[in-house]
């Protein structure tokens, strides 16, 4: 499921001298620094040094966050991390079923990772809760039913929070494992009563339009059914993507099961007083927000290039709305030769943020558009959307709180 399985990016660590330069010139104005990317932070041989210099350069109330797969965070490293003043650290653990976890996190040693987590929880108690300890879980068909057990188990171990995200499908194989739809919930509610007709609704409506030309009567009146729910959706401010809905009809029951799982998980979390943050079950085109822009966050790649979000850091494929697309990287500056302030105030970057501060009005949502699943030109990549925005964020799963970053 990892993006690193499908890209051609060159892997390397950020240069420590470059990091020190950025830290000394820019960190004093930051409220938060998030030290992770599309790789394991503890593989970087300078990571502990980076933590140390970060704590020195950030304001006293500045927050340091990191996420780890837990493989390298053994007893010795954990104690050093705790001493360096980290504020929040989360482990990527999707289930406590060790067999499933070894399959999902291919190449990992689940029992070793869990033991590292347990030691970190014990250490947190010893040092007086000086940092928050959490778990990030990615859910899909393989493991979503395990969530209540995961919540209860982690709560008993003294974990502070659990942050849950749906999976981002970079391939069609992973797309088949998702437990969500990208059609807006209000659109789905309008059409739900007609789902029993399936693809016959479209084919019959086409025949009816043809027959009307020659005065031939039909029984289903599919065209009127479609016209009725299109009018209703339009009144609510939505479109309806029938091709996507019918291609995703197997998802409706599994989403119902997921909703019950979420309810059970929330109940357990409330009983144990553990913080549980869950994604949406369905998107809502009219409530979209870019989490990076909402929190004034900029991403810096290991080579110093600045980008607006994790999804735009490197070029990669993505399978969304029942089609494959290419997501090209989007870069707004280079911190090897520019300051953070210079990049942030770059006109192109400022325009990018301005447009996306009101995504519902300024950026289309392809999940509700029937053309997105039928080969629309604007869904082949993220170069431009049909409103003329460059780059396009018209199929961003993060904007509808399905995919989530712990930021």
C-alpha positions in Angstrom: 0.0 0.0 0.0 3.0 2.3 0.3 3.6 5.0 -2.3 7.3 3.9 -2.4 6.2 0.8 -4.3 4.9 2.8 -7.3 7.2 5.8 -7.8 10.6 6.3 -9.3 11.9 8.9 -6.8 15.6 8.8 -5.7 15.8 7.9 -2.1 18.1 9.8 0.2 18.2 11.6 3.6 18.1 15.3 4.0 21.6 16.8 4.2 22.3 17.6 7.8 24.0 20.9 7.0 21.0 22.0 5.0 18.7 21.0 7.9 20.8 23.1 10.3 20.7 26.0 8.0 16.9 25.8 7.7 16.6 25.3 11.5 18.7 28.3 12.4 17.1 30.7 9.9 13.4 29.7 10.0 12.4 27.6 13.0 12.1 30.5 15.5 8.8 31.5 13.8 7.2 28.0 13.7 4.5 26.7 16.0 5.0 23.1 15.0 7.6 21.0 13.2 6.6 17.6 11.8 9.6 15.3 11.3 8.4 12.6 9.0 7.9 12.1 5.3 7.4 9.2 2.9 10.0 7.1 4.7 11.1 6.0 8.1 12.6 8.9 10.0 14.8 6.8 12.3 16.7 5.4 9.3 18.3 8.9 8.9 21.6 8.5 10.8 21.3 12.2 11.9 17.7 12.0 13.2 18.6 12.3 16.9 20.8 15.3 16.1 18.0 16.8 14.1 15.7 16.5 17.2 18.3 18.1 19.4 18.8 21.1 17.1 15.1 21.4 16.5 14.4 21.8 20.2 17.0 24.5 20.4 15.7 26.5 17.5 12.0 26.2 18.0 10.1 28.6 20.3 9.7 27.2 23.9 6.1 26.3 23.1 6.9 24.9 19.7 5.7 21.4 19.1 7.8 18.5 17.6 5.9 15.6 16.1 7.1 12.4 14.4 5.6 9.2 13.1 7.5 5.9 12.9 7.0 2.3 11.9 8.5 1.4 15.2 11.1 -1.0 13.9 14.2 1.0 15.0 12.7 2.5 18.1 14.2 0.1 20.6 14.9 0.7 24.3 18.2 2.6 23.8 16.8 4.9 21.1 13.4 5.4 22.9 15.2 6.8 26.0 17.2 9.2 23.9 14.1 10.4 22.1 12.3 11.0 25.4 15.3 13.1 26.6 15.3 15.3 23.5 12.0 16.9 24.2 9.7 15.4 21.5 6.1 16.4 22.0 4.2 13.6 20.1 5.3 10.3 18.6 3.0 7.8 16.8 3.6 4.3 15.7 2.0 3.0 12.4 0.1 -0.1 13.5 -3.0 -1.1 11.6 -4.2 -4.1 13.7 -3.0 -6.2 16.7 -3.5 -9.3 14.7 0.1 -10.2 14.1 -0.6 -12.3 11.0 -2.5 -9.5 9.3 -0.1 -6.9 10.4 2.9 -8.8 8.9 1.0 -9.0 5.6 -0.1 -5.3 5.6 3.3 -4.0 6.8 5.3 -6.3 4.6 8.9 -6.8 5.8 8.2 -5.7 9.4 8.4 -7.8 12.6 5.1 -7.0 14.3 5.9 -8.5 17.7 9.1 -6.4 17.8 7.2 -3.3 16.8 4.5 -3.8 19.5 7.1 -4.4 22.2 8.8 -1.2 21.2 5.5 0.6 21.5 4.8 -1.0 25.0 8.2 0.1 26.2 7.6 3.6 24.9 4.3 3.7 26.9 6.2 2.6 30.1 8.8 5.2 29.5 6.2 7.9 29.1 4.9 7.1 32.5 8.4 7.2 34.0 9.2 10.6 32.6 5.8 12.0 33.7 3.9 12.2 30.5 6.3 14.6 28.9 5.2 13.5 25.4 2.0 12.1 23.8 2.2 8.6 22.5 -0.2 7.6 19.7 -0.9 5.0 17.0 -1.8 5.7 13.4 -3.9 3.0 11.7 -4.8 2.7 8.0 -8.0 0.9 7.4 -9.1 -1.2 4.4 -11.2 -4.4 3.9 -8.4 -6.5 5.4 -8.5 -4.9 8.9 -11.3 -2.5 9.5 -13.2 -5.0 11.7 -10.2 -5.2 14.0 -10.5 -1.5 15.0 -12.5 -2.0 18.2 -10.0 -4.6 19.5 -7.1 -2.3 18.5 -8.7 0.6 20.5 -9.3 -1.4 23.6 -5.9 -3.0 23.5 -4.1 0.3 23.1 -6.1 2.0 25.7 -5.2 -0.7 28.2 -1.5 -0.1 27.3 -1.7 3.6 28.1 -1.7 5.0 24.6 -2.9 8.6 24.4 -4.5 8.7 21.0 -5.4 6.7 17.9 -5.5 8.4 14.5 -7.3 6.5 11.7 -7.2 7.1 8.0 -8.6 5.3 5.0 -6.1 3.9 2.5 -4.9 5.9 -0.5 -5.1 3.6 -3.5 -2.0 4.0 -5.7 -3.0 0.9 -7.7 -6.2 -0.8 -8.9 -5.4 -3.7 -6.6 -5.5 -1.4 -3.5 -8.5 0.4 -4.9 -10.5 -2.8 -4.6 -9.7 -2.9 -0.9 -11.0 0.6 0.0 -14.0 0.9 2.4 -15.4 4.2 1.2 -17.0 5.8 -1.9 -16.0 9.2 -3.3 -19.6 10.1 -4.2 -21.0 12.7 -1.8 -23.3 11.5 0.9 -26.2 13.8 0.0 -25.9 12.5 -3.6 -25.9 9.0 -2.5 -29.0 9.5 -0.3 -30.9 11.0 -3.3 -30.2 8.0 -5.6 -30.2 5.2 -3.0 -33.9 4.2 -3.6 -33.1 3.6 -7.3 -30.0 1.4 -6.7 -32.1 -1.7 -7.3 -32.2 -1.0 -11.0 -28.4 -0.9 -11.3 -27.0 -0.4 -14.8 -30.4 -1.1 -16.2 -31.4 2.4 -15.2 -29.0 4.0 -17.6 -29.5 1.5 -20.5 -33.3 1.7 -20.1 -33.2 5.5 -20.0 -31.2 5.5 -23.3 -33.7 3.2 -25.0 -36.6 5.4 -23.7 -35.1 8.5 -25.3 -34.8 6.6 -28.5 -38.3 5.2 -28.4 -39.8 8.6 -27.6 -38.6 9.8 -31.0 -40.9 7.2 -32.6 -43.8 7.5 -30.0 -43.1 4.1 -28.5 -44.2 3.7 -24.8 -42.0 2.0 -22.2 -42.7 0.6 -18.7 -39.9 1.7 -16.3 -39.8 5.5 -17.1 -36.1 5.4 -16.3 -35.5 8.8 -17.9 -38.0 10.4 -15.5 -36.5 8.6 -12.5 -33.0 10.0 -13.5 -34.4 13.4 -14.2 -36.2 13.5 -10.8 -33.1 12.6 -8.7 -30.9 14.9 -10.8 -33.3 17.8 -10.1 -33.3 16.9 -6.4 -29.5 16.7 -6.2 -29.2 20.0 -8.1 -31.5 21.7 -5.6 -29.1 20.5 -2.8 -26.1 21.7 -4.7 -24.7 18.4 -5.9 -24.2 16.2 -9.0 -24.6 12.5 -9.2 -22.0 10.1 -10.6 -24.1 7.1 -11.7 -21.3 5.2 -13.4 -19.1 5.4 -10.3 -22.0 4.5 -8.0 -22.8 1.4 -10.0 -19.2 0.4 -10.2 -19.0 0.8 -6.4 -22.2 -0.9 -5.5 -20.4 -3.6 -3.6 -19.1 -0.8 -1.2 -22.4 0.2 0.2 -22.9 -2.8 2.5 -19.3 -2.8 3.6 -19.6 0.9 4.5 -22.6 0.1 6.6 -20.5 -2.5 8.4 -17.7 0.1 8.8 -20.2 2.6 10.3 -21.1 0.0 13.0 -17.4 -0.6 13.6 -16.9 3.1 14.1 -19.8 3.4 16.6 -18.4 0.5 18.6 -14.9 1.9 18.5 -16.1 5.3 19.7 -17.9 3.7 22.6 -14.8 1.8 23.7 -12.7 4.9 23.3 -15.1 6.9 25.5 -15.1 4.2 28.2 -11.3 4.2 28.3 -10.9 7.9 27.8 -8.5 7.4 24.9 -8.6 10.0 22.1 -9.9 8.5 18.8 -9.9 10.4 15.6 -11.8 8.8 12.7 -12.1 9.6 9.0 -15.4 10.2 7.2 -17.5 7.4 5.8 -18.6 9.4 2.8 -17.2 12.7 1.4 -19.2 15.9 1.1 -18.2 18.1 -1.9 -19.6 21.2 -0.2 -17.5 20.8 2.9 -14.0 20.3 1.4 -11.0 21.8 3.1 -7.3 21.4 2.5 -5.8 20.3 5.9 -2.4 21.7 4.9 -3.8 25.1 4.1 -6.1 25.1 7.1 -3.1 24.6 9.4 -0.6 26.7 7.4 1.7 23.8 6.7 4.4 23.6 4.1 6.2 20.3 3.2 10.0 20.2 2.6 11.4 17.3 0.7 14.7 15.7 1.6 16.4 17.5 -1.3 15.2 20.9 0.0 12.3 21.4 -2.5 9.2 22.9 -1.0 5.7 21.6 -1.9 2.2 22.3 -0.5 1.4 18.8 0.7 2.6 15.2 1.0 0.6 14.1 -2.0 2.4 16.5 -4.3 6.0 15.7 -3.1 6.8 13.2 -5.9 5.2 12.1 -9.1 3.3 8.9 -8.7 0.2 7.0 -10.0 -3.1 7.0 -8.2 -6.3 5.0 -8.8 -9.4 7.0 -7.8 -13.0 7.3 -9.0 -12.5 4.0 -10.9 -9.7 5.3 -13.1 -5.9 5.5 -13.1 -4.2 9.0 -13.1 -0.7 10.5 -12.8 -0.2 12.9 -9.9 2.8 15.1 -10.8 4.9 16.7 -8.2 4.2 20.4 -7.4 7.1 22.5 -6.2 7.1 26.1 -5.2 10.7 26.7 -4.2 14.1 25.3 -3.1 15.3 25.9 0.5 18.9 25.3 -0.5 18.8 28.8 -2.0 15.6 30.4 -0.5 14.3 31.0 3.0 11.1 29.5 4.2 9.5 33.0 4.2 10.5 33.6 0.6 9.0 30.3 -0.5 5.8 30.9 1.5 5.3 34.3 0.0 6.0 33.3 -3.5 3.2 34.5 -5.7 2.4 31.1 -7.2 2.2 29.5 -3.8 0.1 32.4 -2.4 -2.4 32.0 -5.2 -2.5 28.3 -4.7 -3.5 28.7 -1.1 -5.9 31.5 -1.8 -7.9 29.5 -4.3 -8.1 26.5 -2.0 -9.2 28.4 1.1 -12.7 28.0 -0.4 -12.5 24.6 -2.1 -16.2 24.0 -2.5 -16.6 27.1 -4.7 -13.2 27.2 -6.4 -12.3 23.6 -7.0 -14.5 20.9 -8.7 -15.1 17.5 -7.0 -14.8 14.7 -9.5 -16.4 12.1 -7.2 -19.8 13.6 -8.0 -19.2 14.0 -11.8 -20.2 11.2 -14.2 -17.4 12.1 -16.6 -14.7 11.3 -14.0 -15.3 7.6 -14.4 -15.7 7.8 -18.2 -12.3 9.0 -19.3 -12.5 12.7 -18.7 -9.4 14.6 -19.9 -9.1 16.5 -16.6 -8.8 13.4 -14.5 -5.8 11.9 -16.4 -3.4 13.8 -14.2 -3.3 16.8 -11.8 -2.0 19.3 -14.3 -5.3 21.2 -14.5 -8.9 20.9 -13.5 -12.0 21.8 -15.5 -12.3 25.2 -13.6 -8.8 26.1 -15.0 -6.9 25.6 -11.7 -3.3 24.6 -12.2 -2.5 22.2 -10.5 -5.7 20.4 -9.9 -6.9 19.2 -6.5 -10.2 17.9 -7.9 -9.8 14.3 -6.7 -8.0 15.0 -3.4 -9.0 12.4 -0.8 -7.4 14.5 1.9 -9.8 17.4 1.2 -12.8 15.3 2.1 -11.3 13.7 5.2 -11.1 10.2 3.8 -7.3 10.1 3.6 -5.6 11.8 6.5 -2.1 13.0 7.6 -1.3 13.3 11.3 -0.4 17.0 11.1 
